[in-house]
């Protein structure tokens, strides 16, 4: 698989180029901040019209990762939907698509700030998932270790031979992983932002997503 292997609290994890996290020992695939239905929500609340293909694009990538890993457990780490009303507007074809992806797997929906409470889909609906030695939750908590979270949509700026570009990235240190957003239309928070600097240790590193994911020192 196209990814970078590292360890957290003794668990061996692989950060995939897609932005998903793979825990081989548990056959667990974790994705964060899908924000399904974002284009619909923006149109409904602000009149801003974007091409309405973000949910399809996100599900295509998720289906590919599931096929590649043959995951038995899927953890969606919160903000899976851009708000709870999106579920009422989700086309039947996309709802059925989600059902197909869930079939035969343990599927855990972690509550996020955009989608608090249970969603109207099969699976477990939890505020957080302890799976020793790790804990999965939407928003990182200071003073915790072995923690995998999302919420912040971290991005880093890297220099190529031709230009400087911004890419979604995993941030990790000896205590935690903060995952990039998996959703198609989601923005990001620079790794140098005070909210992320407060959470991450000085020796933290980043894994840049994309076709060739790689580890870099965490940009300050």
C-alpha positions in Angstrom: 0.0 0.0 0.0 1.0 3.6 -0.6 1.8 4.8 2.9 4.3 5.6 5.7 4.6 3.3 8.6 5.1 4.6 12.2 4.2 3.6 15.7 2.1 5.1 18.5 1.9 3.6 22.0 3.3 0.4 20.6 0.7 0.1 17.8 2.2 0.0 14.3 0.2 2.3 12.0 0.3 3.2 8.3 -0.6 6.7 7.1 -2.0 6.2 3.6 -1.5 8.7 0.8 -5.3 9.2 0.6 -5.4 10.5 4.2 -6.7 7.3 5.8 -5.0 5.5 8.6 -4.5 1.8 8.6 -3.9 -0.4 11.7 -3.0 -3.8 10.2 -3.1 -5.7 13.5 -6.8 -4.8 14.0 -7.6 -4.7 10.3 -8.9 -1.2 11.1 -9.2 1.7 8.7 -9.8 5.2 10.2 -10.9 8.2 8.2 -11.7 11.7 9.6 -13.8 14.6 8.6 -15.5 13.3 5.5 -17.9 16.2 5.5 -20.3 14.4 3.2 -22.9 16.7 1.7 -20.8 19.9 2.1 -21.9 21.3 -1.3 -25.5 20.7 -0.4 -25.1 22.5 3.0 -23.4 25.5 1.5 -26.1 25.9 -1.1 -28.8 25.5 1.5 -27.4 28.0 4.1 -25.5 30.6 2.0 -26.6 30.1 -1.6 -23.0 29.3 -2.6 -23.1 26.8 -5.4 -20.3 24.3 -5.9 -20.2 21.3 -8.2 -22.3 18.7 -6.2 -19.9 15.8 -6.7 -17.9 16.0 -3.4 -19.8 13.1 -1.7 -19.3 10.9 -4.7 -15.6 11.7 -5.0 -15.1 11.0 -1.3 -16.9 7.7 -1.4 -14.9 6.6 -4.5 -11.7 7.1 -2.6 -13.1 5.5 0.5 -14.2 2.5 -1.5 -10.7 2.2 -3.0 -9.1 2.2 0.4 -11.5 -0.5 1.7 -10.7 -2.6 -1.3 -7.0 -2.2 -0.9 -7.0 -3.0 2.8 -9.9 -5.4 3.2 -10.7 -3.6 6.5 -12.9 -5.5 9.0 -13.4 -2.3 11.1 -14.0 1.2 9.9 -13.8 4.2 12.3 -15.2 7.5 11.0 -13.6 10.0 13.3 -16.3 12.7 13.4 -17.7 15.3 11.1 -18.6 12.5 8.7 -21.5 14.7 7.5 -21.4 18.5 7.1 -24.5 18.7 9.3 -27.3 16.3 10.4 -29.7 17.7 7.8 -27.5 16.5 5.0 -28.7 13.0 5.8 -32.2 13.9 4.9 -31.0 15.3 1.5 -28.5 12.6 0.7 -29.5 11.0 -2.7 -30.8 7.4 -2.4 -27.9 6.2 -4.6 -25.3 7.6 -2.1 -27.2 6.3 0.9 -27.2 2.8 -0.7 -23.5 3.2 -1.6 -22.7 3.8 2.1 -24.8 0.7 3.0 -22.8 -1.4 0.6 -19.5 -0.1 2.1 -20.7 -1.0 5.6 -21.9 -4.5 4.7 -19.9 -7.2 6.6 -17.8 -4.7 8.6 -17.9 -3.3 12.1 -18.5 0.4 11.4 -18.1 3.1 14.1 -19.4 6.7 13.7 -17.6 9.0 16.2 -19.5 12.1 17.0 -18.1 15.4 15.7 -19.0 19.0 16.2 -20.8 19.1 12.8 -22.7 15.8 13.4 -23.3 15.4 17.1 -25.4 12.5 18.2 -26.3 9.3 16.2 -26.7 9.5 12.5 -29.5 7.6 10.7 -27.3 4.9 9.4 -26.2 1.4 10.6 -23.2 1.1 12.8 -22.1 2.0 16.3 -22.5 5.7 17.4 -19.9 6.7 20.0 -18.4 9.8 21.5 -15.1 8.1 21.5 -13.7 4.6 20.9 -11.1 3.1 23.3 -9.2 0.3 21.6 -6.1 -0.2 23.7 -3.5 1.0 23.4 -5.2 3.7 21.4 -8.3 5.9 21.8 -10.1 7.4 18.8 -12.0 10.7 19.3 -12.9 13.7 17.2 -11.0 16.5 19.0 -7.7 16.0 20.7 -7.5 16.4 24.5 -4.4 17.8 26.2 -2.6 15.5 28.6 -3.7 12.3 26.8 -1.5 9.7 25.1 -2.2 7.0 22.5 -4.8 9.3 21.0 -6.0 9.5 17.4 -8.1 12.5 16.5 -9.2 14.8 13.6 -11.1 18.0 13.6 -8.3 20.5 12.7 -7.8 19.4 9.1 -4.0 20.0 9.4 -2.0 21.1 6.4 1.7 21.7 5.8 3.5 23.8 3.2 6.2 22.0 1.3 8.7 23.3 -1.3 8.9 21.4 -4.6 11.5 22.1 -7.3 9.1 24.5 -9.0 6.9 26.0 -6.3 5.6 25.9 -2.7 2.4 23.9 -2.2 0.0 23.2 0.7 -0.9 19.6 1.3 -3.1 17.8 3.9 -1.0 16.0 6.4 -0.9 13.7 9.4 0.7 15.3 12.5 2.2 12.8 15.0 4.4 12.6 18.0 4.8 10.2 20.9 1.4 11.0 22.3 -1.0 11.4 19.4 -1.9 11.5 15.8 -4.0 14.3 14.3 -5.4 13.2 11.0 -6.0 15.2 7.9 -9.5 15.7 6.5 -10.6 13.0 4.1 -13.4 15.0 2.5 -13.1 16.6 -0.9 -14.3 20.1 -0.2 -12.6 20.7 3.2 -10.1 23.4 4.0 -7.2 23.1 6.4 -5.4 24.6 9.3 -1.6 25.3 8.9 0.6 23.2 11.2 2.1 26.4 12.6 -1.3 27.5 14.0 -1.3 28.0 17.8 -4.1 25.4 18.3 -1.9 22.7 16.8 1.4 23.9 18.3 -0.2 23.7 21.7 -1.1 20.0 21.2 2.0 18.7 19.5 5.4 18.1 21.1 8.4 20.1 19.8 9.8 17.0 18.1 6.5 16.2 16.2 6.6 15.3 12.6 4.2 15.5 9.6 3.4 12.9 7.0 2.4 14.7 3.7 -0.4 13.0 1.9 -0.5 12.4 -1.9 0.8 10.0 -4.4 4.1 9.7 -2.6 3.5 10.3 1.1 6.6 11.2 3.1 7.7 12.3 6.5 9.0 15.8 7.2 9.8 17.8 10.3 6.7 19.6 11.5 6.9 23.1 9.9 6.9 25.7 12.6 
